[in-house]
Structures are given as C-alpha cells and as structure tokens.
Amino acid sequence: MSWDELLPEMERRADVILSRFPDGTRFYTNLGWNSDHPDFYKQPYRTHSPFSRSDWDAGLIAVNDDEVAVFWNFLSV
C-alpha cells in the first residue's frame, strides 16, 4: 500500500488516541518543532535530541491534569 492509501486509517487511529487529551493538554517532543501548532506534514524537524541509543528516535509526550502519555518510535539501522 502507498502512503496516500495508508494515511486516512493512520489519521483515524491517531484521532482516537489523541481524543482522550482535552484542550489545555501540553505536548512535548524531541524534534524541535518551530511553533505551538506544527504542521507535521510540511514542517521538517529542525533539531533532534535522541532519547535512546538508537540511531534515530522520535517521541511525543502529552501531559494534562489527569494523565501523562508517552508515544515513541525507535529506529536502528
């Protein structure tokens, strides 16, 4: 399957997960986005601060008054 074919289902799944985080949730990442509302489809990461010993990793931390969630992707080549 191509990226364009996979994208709608991936976005639907992300919406389900992120729907549990209300307005006011704070989001943090190790990718150095340039704004509070980055366009993840157009804005390439500017800096990268690896969290692990992997060759590359990317993560998102969501924090609100009720919970903390950590989403991470690791890549070793």
C-alpha positions, 0 to 999 in steps of 0.5 A, spaced: 500 500 500 502 507 498 502 512 503 496 516 500 492 509 501 495 508 508 494 515 511 486 516 512 486 509 517 493 512 520 489 519 521 483 515 524 487 511 529 491 517 531 484 521 532 482 516 537 488 516 541 489 523 541 481 524 543 482 522 550 487 529 551 482 535 552 484 542 550 489 545 555 493 538 554 501 540 553 505 536 548 512 535 548 517 532 543 524 531 541 524 534 534 524 541 535 518 543 532 518 551 530 511 553 533 505 551 538 501 548 532 506 544 527 504 542 521 507 535 521 506 534 514 510 540 511 514 542 517 521 538 517 524 537 524 529 542 525 533 539 531 533 532 534 535 530 541 535 522 541 532 519 547 535 512 546 541 509 543 538 508 537 540 511 531 534 515 530 528 516 535 522 520 535 517 521 541 511 525 543 509 526 550 502 529 552 501 531 559 494 534 562 491 534 569 489 527 569 494 523 565 501 523 562 502 519 555 508 517 552 508 515 544 515 513 541 518 510 535 525 507 535 529 506 529 536 502 528 539 501 522 
